């Protein structure tokens, strides 16, 4: 399965990774590569919990678009 992930720079300099298809599935790392590794593990753990609880595995219906605004 593939899930989209957002990366943002935290105030502490860490890279924050969030999977919007799985509510609350957030991780971080010192680098983007570390954050990617950590969010992959977090997603896998979340999906394991869904399976254990016999809940439907969330599908990723996330659509990403860039919006230009003037300030």
mmCIF file as Biopython writes it, N, C-alpha, C and O atoms, coordinates in Angstrom:
data_model
#
loop_
_atom_site.group_PDB
_atom_site.id
_atom_site.type_symbol
_atom_site.label_atom_id
_atom_site.label_alt_id
_atom_site.label_comp_id
_atom_site.label_asym_id
_atom_site.label_entity_id
_atom_site.label_seq_id
_atom_site.pdbx_PDB_ins_code
_atom_site.Cartn_x
_atom_site.Cartn_y
_atom_site.Cartn_z
_atom_site.occupancy
_atom_site.B_iso_or_equiv
_atom_site.auth_seq_id
_atom_site.auth_asym_id
_atom_site.pdbx_PDB_model_num
ATOM 1   N N  . UNK A ? 1  ? 0.846   -1.180 0.000  1.0 0.0 1  A 1 
ATOM 2   C CA . UNK A ? 1  ? 0.000   0.000  0.000  1.0 0.0 1  A 1 
ATOM 3   C C  . UNK A ? 1  ? 0.887   1.237  0.000  1.0 0.0 1  A 1 
ATOM 4   O O  . UNK A ? 1  ? 1.992   1.234  0.542  1.0 0.0 1  A 1 
ATOM 5   N N  . UNK A ? 2  ? 0.383   2.277  -0.611 1.0 0.0 2  A 1 
ATOM 6   C CA . UNK A ? 2  ? 1.092   3.551  -0.626 1.0 0.0 2  A 1 
ATOM 7   C C  . UNK A ? 2  ? 0.246   4.616  0.048  1.0 0.0 2  A 1 
ATOM 8   O O  . UNK A ? 2  ? -0.970  4.674  -0.137 1.0 0.0 2  A 1 
ATOM 9   N N  . UNK A ? 3  ? 0.901   5.448  0.825  1.0 0.0 3  A 1 
ATOM 10  C CA . UNK A ? 3  ? 0.247   6.566  1.501  1.0 0.0 3  A 1 
ATOM 11  C C  . UNK A ? 3  ? 1.044   7.835  1.246  1.0 0.0 3  A 1 
ATOM 12  O O  . UNK A ? 3  ? 2.275   7.815  1.223  1.0 0.0 3  A 1 
ATOM 13  N N  . UNK A ? 4  ? 0.333   8.936  1.056  1.0 0.0 4  A 1 
ATOM 14  C CA . UNK A ? 4  ? 0.993   10.233 0.904  1.0 0.0 4  A 1 
ATOM 15  C C  . UNK A ? 4  ? 1.385   10.749 2.279  1.0 0.0 4  A 1 
ATOM 16  O O  . UNK A ? 4  ? 0.691   10.519 3.270  1.0 0.0 4  A 1 
ATOM 17  N N  . UNK A ? 5  ? 2.502   11.446 2.319  1.0 0.0 5  A 1 
ATOM 18  C CA . UNK A ? 5  ? 3.037   11.989 3.562  1.0 0.0 5  A 1 
ATOM 19  C C  . UNK A ? 5  ? 3.424   13.441 3.337  1.0 0.0 5  A 1 
ATOM 20  O O  . UNK A ? 5  ? 3.999   13.788 2.305  1.0 0.0 5  A 1 
ATOM 21  N N  . UNK A ? 6  ? 3.103   14.288 4.312  1.0 0.0 6  A 1 
ATOM 22  C CA . UNK A ? 6  ? 3.516   15.695 4.277  1.0 0.0 6  A 1 
ATOM 23  C C  . UNK A ? 6  ? 4.753   15.853 5.148  1.0 0.0 6  A 1 
ATOM 24  O O  . UNK A ? 6  ? 4.848   15.250 6.217  1.0 0.0 6  A 1 
ATOM 25  N N  . UNK A ? 7  ? 5.693   16.661 4.690  1.0 0.0 7  A 1 
ATOM 26  C CA . UNK A ? 7  ? 6.881   16.991 5.483  1.0 0.0 7  A 1 
ATOM 27  C C  . UNK A ? 7  ? 6.892   18.487 5.739  1.0 0.0 7  A 1 
ATOM 28  O O  . UNK A ? 7  ? 6.705   19.285 4.820  1.0 0.0 7  A 1 
ATOM 29  N N  . UNK A ? 8  ? 7.112   18.862 6.990  1.0 0.0 8  A 1 
ATOM 30  C CA . UNK A ? 8  ? 7.253   20.269 7.349  1.0 0.0 8  A 1 
ATOM 31  C C  . UNK A ? 8  ? 8.431   20.404 8.308  1.0 0.0 8  A 1 
ATOM 32  O O  . UNK A ? 8  ? 8.808   19.453 8.993  1.0 0.0 8  A 1 
ATOM 33  N N  . UNK A ? 9  ? 8.998   21.595 8.343  1.0 0.0 9  A 1 
ATOM 34  C CA . UNK A ? 9  ? 10.113  21.863 9.243  1.0 0.0 9  A 1 
ATOM 35  C C  . UNK A ? 9  ? 9.537   22.324 10.571 1.0 0.0 9  A 1 
ATOM 36  O O  . UNK A ? 9  ? 8.785   23.298 10.616 1.0 0.0 9  A 1 
ATOM 37  N N  . UNK A ? 10 ? 9.879   21.637 11.647 1.0 0.0 10 A 1 
ATOM 38  C CA . UNK A ? 10 ? 9.409   22.013 12.973 1.0 0.0 10 A 1 
ATOM 39  C C  . UNK A ? 10 ? 10.190  23.195 13.522 1.0 0.0 10 A 1 
ATOM 40  O O  . UNK A ? 10 ? 11.267  23.523 13.023 1.0 0.0 10 A 1 
ATOM 41  N N  . UNK A ? 11 ? 9.645   23.833 14.549 1.0 0.0 11 A 1 
ATOM 42  C CA . UNK A ? 11 ? 10.318  24.970 15.180 1.0 0.0 11 A 1 
ATOM 43  C C  . UNK A ? 11 ? 11.667  24.583 15.778 1.0 0.0 11 A 1 
ATOM 44  O O  . UNK A ? 11 ? 12.559  25.421 15.907 1.0 0.0 11 A 1 
ATOM 45  N N  . UNK A ? 12 ? 11.809  23.315 16.140 1.0 0.0 12 A 1 
ATOM 46  C CA . UNK A ? 12 ? 13.052  22.838 16.748 1.0 0.0 12 A 1 
ATOM 47  C C  . UNK A ? 12 ? 14.075  22.372 15.714 1.0 0.0 12 A 1 
ATOM 48  O O  . UNK A ? 12 ? 15.143  21.874 16.071 1.0 0.0 12 A 1 
ATOM 49  N N  . UNK A ? 13 ? 13.740  22.539 14.405 1.0 0.0 13 A 1 
ATOM 50  C CA . UNK A ? 13 ? 14.663  22.148 13.345 1.0 0.0 13 A 1 
ATOM 51  C C  . UNK A ? 13 ? 14.455  20.728 12.838 1.0 0.0 13 A 1 
ATOM 52  O O  . UNK A ? 13 ? 15.013  20.347 11.809 1.0 0.0 13 A 1 
ATOM 53  N N  . UNK A ? 14 ? 13.660  19.948 13.551 1.0 0.0 14 A 1 
ATOM 54  C CA . UNK A ? 14 ? 13.371  18.595 13.099 1.0 0.0 14 A 1 
ATOM 55  C C  . UNK A ? 14 ? 12.395  18.626 11.924 1.0 0.0 14 A 1 
ATOM 56  O O  . UNK A ? 14 ? 11.655  19.594 11.748 1.0 0.0 14 A 1 
ATOM 57  N N  . UNK A ? 15 ? 12.400  17.575 11.134 1.0 0.0 15 A 1 
ATOM 58  C CA . UNK A ? 15 ? 11.459  17.430 10.029 1.0 0.0 15 A 1 
ATOM 59  C C  . UNK A ? 15 ? 10.277  16.610 10.553 1.0 0.0 15 A 1 
ATOM 60  O O  . UNK A ? 15 ? 10.450  15.492 11.038 1.0 0.0 15 A 1 
ATOM 61  N N  . UNK A ? 16 ? 9.082   17.181 10.449 1.0 0.0 16 A 1 
ATOM 62  C CA . UNK A ? 16 ? 7.866   16.520 10.910 1.0 0.0 16 A 1 
ATOM 63  C C  . UNK A ? 16 ? 7.195   15.858 9.706  1.0 0.0 16 A 1 
ATOM 64  O O  . UNK A ? 16 ? 7.054   16.472 8.648  1.0 0.0 16 A 1 
ATOM 65  N N  . UNK A ? 17 ? 6.784   14.607 9.875  1.0 0.0 17 A 1 
ATOM 66  C CA . UNK A ? 17 ? 6.119   13.853 8.810  1.0 0.0 17 A 1 
ATOM 67  C C  . UNK A ? 17 ? 4.729   13.459 9.294  1.0 0.0 17 A 1 
ATOM 68  O O  . UNK A ? 17 ? 4.563   12.969 10.411 1.0 0.0 17 A 1 
ATOM 69  N N  . UNK A ? 18 ? 3.729   13.681 8.434  1.0 0.0 18 A 1 
ATOM 70  C CA . UNK A ? 18 ? 2.355   13.370 8.796  1.0 0.0 18 A 1 
ATOM 71  C C  . UNK A ? 18 ? 1.667   12.648 7.647  1.0 0.0 18 A 1 
ATOM 72  O O  . UNK A ? 18 ? 1.821   13.017 6.482  1.0 0.0 18 A 1 
ATOM 73  N N  . UNK A ? 19 ? 0.907   11.615 7.993  1.0 0.0 19 A 1 
ATOM 74  C CA . UNK A ? 19 ? 0.135   10.862 7.010  1.0 0.0 19 A 1 
ATOM 75  C C  . UNK A ? 19 ? -1.338  11.239 7.184  1.0 0.0 19 A 1 
ATOM 76  O O  . UNK A ? 19 ? -1.990  10.743 8.102  1.0 0.0 19 A 1 
ATOM 77  N N  . UNK A ? 20 ? -1.871  12.104 6.324  1.0 0.0 20 A 1 
ATOM 78  C CA . UNK A ? 20 ? -3.244  12.596 6.518  1.0 0.0 20 A 1 
ATOM 79  C C  . UNK A ? 20 ? -4.327  11.528 6.380  1.0 0.0 20 A 1 
ATOM 80  O O  . UNK A ? 20 ? -5.433  11.716 6.886  1.0 0.0 20 A 1 
ATOM 81  N N  . UNK A ? 21 ? -4.041  10.428 5.718  1.0 0.0 21 A 1 
ATOM 82  C CA . UNK A ? 21 ? -5.040  9.370  5.547  1.0 0.0 21 A 1 
ATOM 83  C C  . UNK A ? 21 ? -5.278  8.594  6.846  1.0 0.0 21 A 1 
ATOM 84  O O  . UNK A ? 21 ? -6.308  7.941  7.011  1.0 0.0 21 A 1 
ATOM 85  N N  . UNK A ? 22 ? -4.303  8.677  7.773  1.0 0.0 22 A 1 
ATOM 86  C CA . UNK A ? 22 ? -4.408  7.969  9.046  1.0 0.0 22 A 1 
ATOM 87  C C  . UNK A ? 22 ? -4.353  9.020  10.155 1.0 0.0 22 A 1 
ATOM 88  O O  . UNK A ? 22 ? -3.271  9.478  10.523 1.0 0.0 22 A 1 
ATOM 89  N N  . UNK A ? 23 ? -5.504  9.398  10.683 1.0 0.0 23 A 1 
ATOM 90  C CA . UNK A ? 23 ? -5.538  10.452 11.710 1.0 0.0 23 A 1 
ATOM 91  C C  . UNK A ? 23 ? -4.599  10.162 12.881 1.0 0.0 23 A 1 
ATOM 92  O O  . UNK A ? 23 ? -4.610  9.072  13.452 1.0 0.0 23 A 1 
ATOM 93  N N  . UNK A ? 24 ? -3.793  11.159 13.220 1.0 0.0 24 A 1 
ATOM 94  C CA . UNK A ? 24 ? -2.873  11.031 14.343 1.0 0.0 24 A 1 
ATOM 95  C C  . UNK A ? 24 ? -1.563  10.349 14.028 1.0 0.0 24 A 1 
ATOM 96  O O  . UNK A ? 24 ? -0.729  10.183 14.919 1.0 0.0 24 A 1 
ATOM 97  N N  . UNK A ? 25 ? -1.358  9.950  12.789 1.0 0.0 25 A 1 
ATOM 98  C CA . UNK A ? 25 ? -0.124  9.265  12.402 1.0 0.0 25 A 1 
ATOM 99  C C  . UNK A ? 25 ? 0.923   10.315 12.024 1.0 0.0 25 A 1 
ATOM 100 O O  . UNK A ? 25 ? 0.972   10.796 10.892 1.0 0.0 25 A 1 
ATOM 101 N N  . UNK A ? 26 ? 1.750   10.650 13.005 1.0 0.0 26 A 1 
ATOM 102 C CA . UNK A ? 26 ? 2.757   11.704 12.858 1.0 0.0 26 A 1 
ATOM 103 C C  . UNK A ? 26 ? 4.074   11.191 13.426 1.0 0.0 26 A 1 
ATOM 104 O O  . UNK A ? 26 ? 4.088   10.455 14.413 1.0 0.0 26 A 1 
ATOM 105 N N  . UNK A ? 27 ? 5.172   11.580 12.805 1.0 0.0 27 A 1 
ATOM 106 C CA . UNK A ? 27 ? 6.490   11.243 13.308 1.0 0.0 27 A 1 
ATOM 107 C C  . UNK A ? 27 ? 7.438   12.384 12.972 1.0 0.0 27 A 1 
ATOM 108 O O  . UNK A ? 27 ? 7.013   13.421 12.463 1.0 0.0 27 A 1 
ATOM 109 N N  . UNK A ? 28 ? 8.707   12.195 13.255 1.0 0.0 28 A 1 
ATOM 110 C CA . UNK A ? 28 ? 9.694   13.230 12.948 1.0 0.0 28 A 1 
ATOM 111 C C  . UNK A ? 28 ? 11.076  12.619 12.844 1.0 0.0 28 A 1 
ATOM 112 O O  . UNK A ? 28 ? 11.277  11.443 13.152 1.0 0.0 28 A 1 
ATOM 113 N N  . UNK A ? 29 ? 12.024  13.429 12.409 1.0 0.0 29 A 1 
ATOM 114 C CA . UNK A ? 29 ? 13.410  13.002 12.323 1.0 0.0 29 A 1 
ATOM 115 C C  . UNK A ? 29 ? 14.312  14.200 12.186 1.0 0.0 29 A 1 
ATOM 116 O O  . UNK A ? 29 ? 13.857  15.298 11.867 1.0 0.0 29 A 1 
ATOM 117 N N  . UNK A ? 30 ? 15.586  13.994 12.424 1.0 0.0 30 A 1 
ATOM 118 C CA . UNK A ? 30 ? 16.560  15.081 12.291 1.0 0.0 30 A 1 
ATOM 119 C C  . UNK A ? 30 ? 16.724  15.495 10.835 1.0 0.0 30 A 1 
ATOM 120 O O  . UNK A ? 30 ? 17.032  16.650 10.538 1.0 0.0 30 A 1 
ATOM 121 N N  . UNK A ? 31 ? 16.515  14.532 9.921  1.0 0.0 31 A 1 
ATOM 122 C CA . UNK A ? 31 ? 16.607  14.788 8.487  1.0 0.0 31 A 1 
ATOM 123 C C  . UNK A ? 31 ? 15.330  14.270 7.825  1.0 0.0 31 A 1 
ATOM 124 O O  . UNK A ? 31 ? 14.549  13.547 8.443  1.0 0.0 31 A 1 
ATOM 125 N N  . UNK A ? 32 ? 15.130  14.648 6.564  1.0 0.0 32 A 1 
ATOM 126 C CA . UNK A ? 32 ? 13.962  14.143 5.835  1.0 0.0 32 A 1 
ATOM 127 C C  . UNK A ? 32 ? 14.039  12.626 5.698  1.0 0.0 32 A 1 
ATOM 128 O O  . UNK A ? 32 ? 13.021  11.942 5.798  1.0 0.0 32 A 1 
ATOM 129 N N  . UNK A ? 33 ? 15.237  12.098 5.472  1.0 0.0 33 A 1 
ATOM 130 C CA . UNK A ? 33 ? 15.405  10.657 5.328  1.0 0.0 33 A 1 
ATOM 131 C C  . UNK A ? 33 ? 15.028  9.937  6.630  1.0 0.0 33 A 1 
ATOM 132 O O  . UNK A ? 33 ? 14.372  8.895  6.600  1.0 0.0 33 A 1 
ATOM 133 N N  . UNK A ? 34 ? 15.441  10.490 7.756  1.0 0.0 34 A 1 
ATOM 134 C CA . UNK A ? 34 ? 15.109  9.883  9.039  1.0 0.0 34 A 1 
ATOM 135 C C  . UNK A ? 34 ? 13.605  9.983  9.301  1.0 0.0 34 A 1 
ATOM 136 O O  . UNK A ? 34 ? 12.991  9.037  9.794  1.0 0.0 34 A 1 
ATOM 137 N N  . UNK A ? 35 ? 13.020  11.133 8.970  1.0 0.0 35 A 1 
ATOM 138 C CA . UNK A ? 35 ? 11.575  11.310 9.142  1.0 0.0 35 A 1 
ATOM 139 C C  . UNK A ? 35 ? 10.816  10.326 8.255  1.0 0.0 35 A 1 
ATOM 140 O O  . UNK A ? 35 ? 9.792   9.787  8.677  1.0 0.0 35 A 1 
ATOM 141 N N  . UNK A ? 36 ? 11.294  10.082 7.043  1.0 0.0 36 A 1 
ATOM 142 C CA . UNK A ? 36 ? 10.654  9.126  6.125  1.0 0.0 36 A 1 
ATOM 143 C C  . UNK A ? 36 ? 10.696  7.721  6.723  1.0 0.0 36 A 1 
ATOM 144 O O  . UNK A ? 36 ? 9.694   7.007  6.697  1.0 0.0 36 A 1 
ATOM 145 N N  . UNK A ? 37 ? 11.832  7.327  7.253  1.0 0.0 37 A 1 
ATOM 146 C CA . UNK A ? 37 ? 11.969  6.015  7.882  1.0 0.0 37 A 1 
ATOM 147 C C  . UNK A ? 37 ? 11.017  5.904  9.073  1.0 0.0 37 A 1 
ATOM 148 O O  . UNK A ? 37 ? 10.353  4.883  9.248  1.0 0.0 37 A 1 
ATOM 149 N N  . UNK A ? 38 ? 10.954  6.948  9.880  1.0 0.0 38 A 1 
ATOM 150 C CA . UNK A ? 38 ? 10.124  6.927  11.078 1.0 0.0 38 A 1 
ATOM 151 C C  . UNK A ? 38 ? 8.630   6.927  10.758 1.0 0.0 38 A 1 
ATOM 152 O O  . UNK A ? 38 ? 7.858   6.237  11.424 1.0 0.0 38 A 1 
ATOM 153 N N  . UNK A ? 39 ? 8.211   7.697  9.741  1.0 0.0 39 A 1 
ATOM 154 C CA . UNK A ? 39 ? 6.782   7.731  9.405  1.0 0.0 39 A 1 
ATOM 155 C C  . UNK A ? 39 ? 6.363   6.405  8.774  1.0 0.0 39 A 1 
ATOM 156 O O  . UNK A ? 39 ? 5.228   5.966  8.962  1.0 0.0 39 A 1 
ATOM 157 N N  . UNK A ? 40 ? 7.256   5.767  8.036  1.0 0.0 40 A 1 
ATOM 158 C CA . UNK A ? 40 ? 6.944   4.446  7.470  1.0 0.0 40 A 1 
ATOM 159 C C  . UNK A ? 40 ? 6.664   3.456  8.598  1.0 0.0 40 A 1 
ATOM 160 O O  . UNK A ? 40 ? 5.708   2.683  8.538  1.0 0.0 40 A 1 
ATOM 161 N N  . UNK A ? 41 ? 7.503   3.490  9.616  1.0 0.0 41 A 1 
ATOM 162 C CA . UNK A ? 41 ? 7.305   2.615  10.773 1.0 0.0 41 A 1 
ATOM 163 C C  . UNK A ? 41 ? 5.998   2.965  11.497 1.0 0.0 41 A 1 
ATOM 164 O O  . UNK A ? 41 ? 5.265   2.069  11.916 1.0 0.0 41 A 1 
ATOM 165 N N  . UNK A ? 42 ? 5.706   4.254  11.645 1.0 0.0 42 A 1 
ATOM 166 C CA . UNK A ? 42 ? 4.475   4.686  12.311 1.0 0.0 42 A 1 
ATOM 167 C C  . UNK A ? 42 ? 3.241   4.227  11.534 1.0 0.0 42 A 1 
ATOM 168 O O  . UNK A ? 42 ? 2.263   3.778  12.131 1.0 0.0 42 A 1 
ATOM 169 N N  . UNK A ? 43 ? 3.284   4.337  10.221 1.0 0.0 43 A 1 
ATOM 170 C CA . UNK A ? 43 ? 2.161   3.884  9.384  1.0 0.0 43 A 1 
ATOM 171 C C  . UNK A ? 43 ? 1.957   2.388  9.560  1.0 0.0 43 A 1 
ATOM 172 O O  . UNK A ? 43 ? 0.830   1.930  9.749  1.0 0.0 43 A 1 
ATOM 173 N N  . UNK A ? 44 ? 3.048   1.624  9.498  1.0 0.0 44 A 1 
ATOM 174 C CA . UNK A ? 44 ? 2.947   0.176  9.653  1.0 0.0 44 A 1 
ATOM 175 C C  . UNK A ? 44 ? 2.346   -0.198 11.010 1.0 0.0 44 A 1 
ATOM 176 O O  . UNK A ? 44 ? 1.523   -1.109 11.092 1.0 0.0 44 A 1 
ATOM 177 N N  . UNK A ? 45 ? 2.751   0.501  12.069 1.0 0.0 45 A 1 
ATOM 178 C CA . UNK A ? 45 ? 2.214   0.229  13.404 1.0 0.0 45 A 1 
ATOM 179 C C  . UNK A ? 45 ? 0.735   0.593  13.488 1.0 0.0 45 A 1 
ATOM 180 O O  . UNK A ? 45 ? -0.056  -0.140 14.081 1.0 0.0 45 A 1 
ATOM 181 N N  . UNK A ? 46 ? 0.365   1.722  12.895 1.0 0.0 46 A 1 
ATOM 182 C CA . UNK A ? 46 ? -1.048  2.121  12.884 1.0 0.0 46 A 1 
ATOM 183 C C  . UNK A ? 46 ? -1.893  1.083  12.144 1.0 0.0 46 A 1 
ATOM 184 O O  . UNK A ? 46 ? -2.968  0.707  12.612 1.0 0.0 46 A 1 
ATOM 185 N N  . UNK A ? 47 ? -1.412  0.629  11.004 1.0 0.0 47 A 1 
ATOM 186 C CA . UNK A ? 47 ? -2.165  -0.352 10.226 1.0 0.0 47 A 1 
ATOM 187 C C  . UNK A ? 47 ? -2.291  -1.676 10.976 1.0 0.0 47 A 1 
ATOM 188 O O  . UNK A ? 47 ? -3.311  -2.359 10.877 1.0 0.0 47 A 1 
ATOM 189 N N  . UNK A ? 48 ? -1.243  -2.035 11.729 1.0 0.0 48 A 1 
ATOM 190 C CA . UNK A ? 48 ? -1.296  -3.230 12.558 1.0 0.0 48 A 1 
ATOM 191 C C  . UNK A ? 48 ? -2.426  -3.106 13.589 1.0 0.0 48 A 1 
ATOM 192 O O  . UNK A ? 48 ? -3.156  -4.066 13.834 1.0 0.0 48 A 1 
ATOM 193 N N  . UNK A ? 49 ? -2.562  -1.925 14.186 1.0 0.0 49 A 1 
ATOM 194 C CA . UNK A ? 49 ? -3.616  -1.678 15.172 1.0 0.0 49 A 1 
ATOM 195 C C  . UNK A ? 49 ? -4.998  -1.784 14.528 1.0 0.0 49 A 1 
ATOM 196 O O  . UNK A ? 49 ? -5.916  -2.358 15.114 1.0 0.0 49 A 1 
ATOM 197 N N  . UNK A ? 50 ? -5.142  -1.233 13.330 1.0 0.0 50 A 1 
ATOM 198 C CA . UNK A ? 50 ? -6.419  -1.348 12.620 1.0 0.0 50 A 1 
ATOM 199 C C  . UNK A ? 50 ? -6.773  -2.822 12.426 1.0 0.0 50 A 1 
ATOM 200 O O  . UNK A ? 50 ? -7.914  -3.226 12.651 1.0 0.0 50 A 1 
ATOM 201 N N  . UNK A ? 51 ? -5.787  -3.627 12.005 1.0 0.0 51 A 1 
ATOM 202 C CA . UNK A ? 51 ? -6.028  -5.055 11.777 1.0 0.0 51 A 1 
ATOM 203 C C  . UNK A ? 51 ? -6.405  -5.766 13.075 1.0 0.0 51 A 1 
ATOM 204 O O  . UNK A ? 51 ? -7.357  -6.546 13.104 1.0 0.0 51 A 1 
ATOM 205 N N  . UNK A ? 52 ? -5.655  -5.497 14.154 1.0 0.0 52 A 1 
ATOM 206 C CA . UNK A ? 52 ? -5.921  -6.128 15.440 1.0 0.0 52 A 1 
ATOM 207 C C  . UNK A ? 52 ? -7.320  -5.789 15.949 1.0 0.0 52 A 1 
ATOM 208 O O  . UNK A ? 52 ? -7.975  -6.621 16.577 1.0 0.0 52 A 1 
ATOM 209 N N  . UNK A ? 53 ? -7.773  -4.574 15.679 1.0 0.0 53 A 1 
ATOM 210 C CA . UNK A ? 53 ? -9.096  -4.128 16.141 1.0 0.0 53 A 1 
ATOM 211 C C  . UNK A ? 53 ? -10.197 -4.458 15.138 1.0 0.0 53 A 1 
ATOM 212 O O  . UNK A ? 53 ? -11.349 -4.062 15.315 1.0 0.0 53 A 1 
ATOM 213 N N  . UNK A ? 54 ? -9.833  -5.191 14.078 1.0 0.0 54 A 1 
ATOM 214 C CA . UNK A ? 54 ? -10.780 -5.553 13.016 1.0 0.0 54 A 1 
ATOM 215 C C  . UNK A ? 54 ? -11.474 -4.325 12.420 1.0 0.0 54 A 1 
ATOM 216 O O  . UNK A ? 54 ? -12.658 -4.368 12.086 1.0 0.0 54 A 1 
ATOM 217 N N  . UNK A ? 55 ? -10.729 -3.248 12.297 1.0 0.0 55 A 1 
ATOM 218 C CA . UNK A ? 55 ? -11.248 -2.028 11.685 1.0 0.0 55 A 1 
ATOM 219 C C  . UNK A ? 55 ? -10.798 -1.957 10.230 1.0 0.0 55 A 1 
ATOM 220 O O  . UNK A ? 55 ? -9.781  -2.534 9.846  1.0 0.0 55 A 1 
ATOM 221 N N  . UNK A ? 56 ? -11.569 -1.245 9.444  1.0 0.0 56 A 1 
ATOM 222 C CA . UNK A ? 56 ? -11.251 -1.079 8.024  1.0 0.0 56 A 1 
ATOM 223 C C  . UNK A ? 56 ? -9.940  -0.289 7.885  1.0 0.0 56 A 1 
ATOM 224 O O  . UNK A ? 56 ? -9.751  0.744  8.527  1.0 0.0 56 A 1 
ATOM 225 N N  . UNK A ? 57 ? -9.051  -0.796 7.037  1.0 0.0 57 A 1 
ATOM 226 C CA . UNK A ? 57 ? -7.788  -0.117 6.764  1.0 0.0 57 A 1 
ATOM 227 C C  . UNK A ? 57 ? -8.105  1.146  5.950  1.0 0.0 57 A 1 
ATOM 228 O O  . UNK A ? 57 ? -8.770  1.060  4.918  1.0 0.0 57 A 1 
ATOM 229 N N  . UNK A ? 58 ? -7.636  2.313  6.405  1.0 0.0 58 A 1 
ATOM 230 C CA . UNK A ? 58 ? -7.927  3.550  5.670  1.0 0.0 58 A 1 
ATOM 231 C C  . UNK A ? 58 ? -7.275  3.561  4.285  1.0 0.0 58 A 1 
ATOM 232 O O  . UNK A ? 58 ? -6.123  3.161  4.119  1.0 0.0 58 A 1 
ATOM 233 N N  . UNK A ? 59 ? -8.027  4.020  3.316  1.0 0.0 59 A 1 
ATOM 234 C CA . UNK A ? 59 ? -7.474  4.222  1.976  1.0 0.0 59 A 1 
ATOM 235 C C  . UNK A ? 59 ? -6.944  5.646  1.903  1.0 0.0 59 A 1 
ATOM 236 O O  . UNK A ? 59 ? -7.463  6.549  2.560  1.0 0.0 59 A 1 
ATOM 237 N N  . UNK A ? 60 ? -5.931  5.831  1.116  1.0 0.0 60 A 1 
ATOM 238 C CA . UNK A ? 60 ? -5.391  7.180  0.934  1.0 0.0 60 A 1 
ATOM 239 C C  . UNK A ? 60 ? -6.121  7.847  -0.220 1.0 0.0 60 A 1 
ATOM 240 O O  . UNK A ? 60 ? -5.888  7.530  -1.387 1.0 0.0 60 A 1 
ATOM 241 N N  . UNK A ? 61 ? -7.001  8.768  0.119  1.0 0.0 61 A 1 
ATOM 242 C CA . UNK A ? 61 ? -7.728  9.537  -0.891 1.0 0.0 61 A 1 
ATOM 243 C C  . UNK A ? 61 ? -7.236  10.974 -0.917 1.0 0.0 61 A 1 
ATOM 244 O O  . UNK A ? 61 ? -7.893  11.861 -1.461 1.0 0.0 61 A 1 
ATOM 245 N N  . UNK A ? 62 ? -6.066  11.192 -0.318 1.0 0.0 62 A 1 
ATOM 246 C CA . UNK A ? 62 ? -5.487  12.524 -0.230 1.0 0.0 62 A 1 
ATOM 247 C C  . UNK A ? 62 ? -5.134  13.052 -1.610 1.0 0.0 62 A 1 
ATOM 248 O O  . UNK A ? 62 ? -4.488  12.371 -2.406 1.0 0.0 62 A 1 
ATOM 249 N N  . UNK A ? 63 ? -5.564  14.267 -1.878 1.0 0.0 63 A 1 
ATOM 250 C CA . UNK A ? 63 ? -5.173  14.949 -3.113 1.0 0.0 63 A 1 
ATOM 251 C C  . UNK A ? 63 ? -4.409  16.193 -2.712 1.0 0.0 63 A 1 
ATOM 252 O O  . UNK A ? 63 ? -4.865  16.972 -1.875 1.0 0.0 63 A 1 
ATOM 253 N N  . UNK A ? 64 ? -3.267  16.371 -3.302 1.0 0.0 64 A 1 
ATOM 254 C CA . UNK A ? 64 ? -2.407  17.496 -2.948 1.0 0.0 64 A 1 
ATOM 255 C C  . UNK A ? 64 ? -2.406  18.497 -4.093 1.0 0.0 64 A 1 
ATOM 256 O O  . UNK A ? 64 ? -2.228  18.133 -5.256 1.0 0.0 64 A 1 
ATOM 257 N N  . UNK A ? 65 ? -2.607  19.748 -3.749 1.0 0.0 65 A 1 
ATOM 258 C CA . UNK A ? 65 ? -2.570  20.819 -4.755 1.0 0.0 65 A 1 
ATOM 259 C C  . UNK A ? 65 ? -1.859  22.024 -4.135 1.0 0.0 65 A 1 
ATOM 260 O O  . UNK A ? 65 ? -1.925  22.257 -2.928 1.0 0.0 65 A 1 
ATOM 261 N N  . UNK A ? 66 ? -1.202  22.752 -4.967 1.0 0.0 66 A 1 
ATOM 262 C CA . UNK A ? 66 ? -0.543  23.981 -4.535 1.0 0.0 66 A 1 
ATOM 263 C C  . UNK A ? 66 ? -1.419  25.148 -4.930 1.0 0.0 66 A 1 
ATOM 264 O O  . UNK A ? 66 ? -1.898  25.216 -6.062 1.0 0.0 66 A 1 
ATOM 265 N N  . UNK A ? 67 ? -1.632  26.070 -4.001 1.0 0.0 67 A 1 
ATOM 266 C CA . UNK A ? 67 ? -2.483  27.221 -4.237 1.0 0.0 67 A 1 
ATOM 267 C C  . UNK A ? 67 ? -1.654  28.484 -4.114 1.0 0.0 67 A 1 
ATOM 268 O O  . UNK A ? 67 ? -0.967  28.676 -3.111 1.0 0.0 67 A 1 
ATOM 269 N N  . UNK A ? 68 ? -1.707  29.339 -5.107 1.0 0.0 68 A 1 
ATOM 270 C CA . UNK A ? 68 ? -0.994  30.620 -5.057 1.0 0.0 68 A 1 
ATOM 271 C C  . UNK A ? 68 ? -1.897  31.690 -4.505 1.0 0.0 68 A 1 
ATOM 272 O O  . UNK A ? 68 ? -3.058  31.797 -4.899 1.0 0.0 68 A 1 
ATOM 273 N N  . UNK A ? 69 ? -1.372  32.487 -3.594 1.0 0.0 69 A 1 
ATOM 274 C CA . UNK A ? 69 ? -2.116  33.602 -3.032 1.0 0.0 69 A 1 
ATOM 275 C C  . UNK A ? 69 ? -1.237  34.845 -3.074 1.0 0.0 69 A 1 
ATOM 276 O O  . UNK A ? 69 ? -0.009  34.757 -3.092 1.0 0.0 69 A 1 
ATOM 277 N N  . UNK A ? 70 ? -1.889  36.002 -3.090 1.0 0.0 70 A 1 
ATOM 278 C CA . UNK A ? 70 ? -1.107  37.229 -3.043 1.0 0.0 70 A 1 
ATOM 279 C C  . UNK A ? 70 ? -1.248  37.836 -1.656 1.0 0.0 70 A 1 
ATOM 280 O O  . UNK A ? 70 ? -2.301  37.760 -1.024 1.0 0.0 70 A 1 
ATOM 281 N N  . UNK A ? 71 ? -0.181  38.427 -1.213 1.0 0.0 71 A 1 
ATOM 282 C CA . UNK A ? 71 ? -0.162  39.002 0.133  1.0 0.0 71 A 1 
ATOM 283 C C  . UNK A ? 71 ? -0.085  40.506 0.040  1.0 0.0 71 A 1 
ATOM 284 O O  . UNK A ? 71 ? -0.059  41.188 1.064  1.0 0.0 71 A 1 
#
